[in-house]
Amino acid sequence: MLKGKTALVTGSTSGIGLGVALCLARQGANIVLNGFGDAEGPQAQVRALGVKVGYHGADMSKPADIAAMMAYAEREFGGTDILVNNAGIQHVANVEDFPVEKWDAIIAINLSSAFHTTRLAIPAMRTKNWGRVINIASTHGLVASAQKSAYVAAKHGIVGFTKALALETATTGITVNAICPGWVLTPLVQKQIDDRAARESLPVDQAKVELLREKQPSLQFVTPEQLGELAVFLASPAADNVRGAAWNMDGGWVAQ
């Protein structure tokens, strides 16, 4: 379905981003990966699906790095048809204890990076009259939790950014939407589970259940593959008139 398209997925060397990249690749999209850590393994996984794959290690807190990554996609792949803004970090603390540098980093990576990638991708999408911008927000883009002020602010910002850009592109072949996952067992969430297990002297498996019980009625983690398949739908012709949605996949979290 996506043969001949190129998808650039930020924060895609593991977790949600890699899951989304693999699902798009299975539909024939060429993939540009981005992220820290091991890049060879994820590239091999994508390449095994028979598509072209590239990697750029842009630091998503740095606009100049982001510009270099977008230029790489243009040079090596002919541009970005599907942009998935997924890169994110987390820090948990009461606002009075929140380190200023952590606040600035979360806003830069979780929110501002999406502005920088999108502003650079949109002109070519307008020329082609086709494009998909898929922003990975969070249930925390719809509701809040204590001790996550920066993350909640950034994810609410992503949802608002999605809506504004959807209106700007409403009469074009470009769609802009957000996916709002609940708990996904990513390294970020695993760290919260481990911290909770240590803090409350719980076995790690019990800490997982307690985390889910607080927010996610299904008591099941959302998987990167499920989120990837939703991204595939949003990239498909069936979603041509899905614009400005903040689509929660959260096991019932925001239904409460």
N, C-alpha and C positions, 0 to 999 in steps of 0.2 A: 504493500500500500504506500510505503514511503520511499520506494526506490528512487534514487536520484536526488533526494533531499539530504541536507546535512543538519545534524542536531549538535549543538554545543551545550553541554551540561556542566555547570560549575559544581565544584565539590563532589566529583564523581569517581574518585578512586576507591570509594567504599560506600556502604550504607545505602540510603535512599537514592543518591545520585547515580551510583553504579547500577542499582536495580532499574531505574528509569532508562539509563543508557542502553542496557541490555535489551529491554523490551522494545525500544525504538529501533535498535539494530536488527532485531528479529523481523521487523517489518520492512527492512531494507535500507534504513537510513544510515548514511555514513556518520561517524561519531567523532567529535572532538572532546576529549576528556580533560579535566582540570582537577587539581587537588595536590595535597601533600602526601608524603609517604610513598609506598611502592606504586609505581606507575606501570611497570612492565607486566605484572600479573593481570590487572584490569584490561590493559591493551590486548593481551593475548586472549582473554575471554571474549572481547568484542570481535577481534579478528577471526576467531573460530566460527563466527556467524556469517562470514563471507562478505563483510563490508569493509570499506576503508576506515582506518582509525588513526587518529593523531592525538597528541597530548601537548598541553602547554601548562607550565607550572606557575602561572600568574598568582601572585599574592592578591587576594580579592579585597584587601584593605587599601590597595594602592592603585589609584586611577591610571597611572602610567603603565603599570603591569597589565591592567585590564585592556587598555588600548592596544598594547602589543599582542595580547591574546586574540582580540577581535581581528587585528590585521593578519595574524597567522592564519586564522580560519578563512579569511578572504583570499589570501595568497595560495594556500595549500588546497582549499576545498571549494573555492568560488563563492564563499560567503556563508552566512548562517541563516538557514530557512526556519529552523525550530530552535528557539532559545529557551533553555530550562535553567532558571535562576534558583539554584538549590544550596549554594554554599552557606554554611552557618556555624556559629559557635555559641556556647552557652556559659553563663556564670550565675550562681545562685547565692543571693545574700539580701538582707534587708537594705533598703535604699540608703540609710545612713551609714551603712558599712560597705557600700558598693564602691569598689575602686574606680576612680575616674577613668583610668586607662582601660579597664574592662568595659565600662559603658561605651567609651569611644570606639573600641574594637568591635563590639557587638553591633552597634549602629552602622559602622563602616561595612562590615562583612555581610550582615544579615539584611541590610536595607539599601545603603548607598551603592553597593556593588551592582544591585539590580538596575538602578538608574543608569549607571555607567555602561553596562553591557547593552541595555535596551536602547539607549540613545544612539549607540553606534550601530545597532542591528537594524533599526527601523527604516532608515533611508533606503537601503537595498530591498527590504521587504516591500516598501511602497512602490519601488520601480517594478518589481515583479508582480505586484498586486497579490501577493500570497506570503503568508508568514504565520508563525505560531509563537507566542510568548507565553510560557507556562511558568508561573512563579510558585515555588514550593513555600507556602506560608506555614500555617500550623493552626490547630484549634486555638492556640494562643494568639492568633490573629482575629479571633471571634470572641473569646472569653479570656479572663485573666486567671492567674495563680499568684499567690504571694511569693515574694523573694525572687521574682523573675521580671523586675521592672524593665530592664533594658530589652530583654528578649520579647516581652509582650508589646512594648512600644514599637520595636522593629517590625514584628509580625503584623500588628495592626497597620503599621505604615505600608507594608507590602500589599495588604488587602486594599487599602485606599489607593495606592499607586496603580494597582491592577484595574480598579474601576475607572480611574481617570483616563488611563491609557486606552481602555476599551472604548470609551466615548470618543477619544481622539481618532480612533481607527474604525469607527462603527460602520462607515460606508465603504470600507475597503475589504480586500480579501485577507486582511490580517485579523486574527483573533487574539485576545489577551485574557487569560484566566488564571485563577489561583487554585491550588490544591491545598487543603488544610488537614494534614494528618493528625491523628491522635498519637498515642504512644506507639512508637516503632522501636524495635530493639536494635538501635544503632549504638555505636561507641559512646555517643553523648548520653544516651539514656542508661546504658550499662553503668557508666560512671555514677549516675545518680542512684542506681540500684545498689551498687557496691558501697557508696557512702552511707546509704540508709541502713544497709545490713550491718555495717560497722558501728554506726551511731546507736542503733536499737538492739544490737547483739542478736541479729536474726540470721538464719541461714539465707543464702543468696536467693534460692528458689522462693522462700517465703517472702522475702523483700520484694520480689517481682510481683507476687500475687497482691501484696498490700498496696503497691504502687498502682496496679490496675484497678483494684477495688475502689480506690479513692475517686477515680475519674471515668473509667472506661467500662460501662456495664457489661460488655461482651466478655470481659476478662480474658481477651485475646489481644495480642499485639497485632497491629496492622503490619503487613509485610512490604518490603520494597517492591516486590513483584506486583502486588495489588496496586500500589501507587503507580508503577510503571504502566500497567494496563490502562489505568485511568488517563495517564498522559497520552498513550496511544489513541484512545478515544478522542481526546481533545485535539489531537493532531489530525484526525480523520475528517472526511467530508461530512460525516454525520453530525459533527460539532460545528459546522460552519456558522450557525446562529447561536452558539453558546458564547456569550460575550460578557465579560466583567463578572463572571461567577466566582464565588469563593466556596468551593466544593469540599465539604468536610467528609473525610473517610476516617471515622473515629470510634467505631464500636458503640455509638450512642452517646458519646461524651456530651455534645452540645444539645442533645434532645432533652436533657434533664432540666 
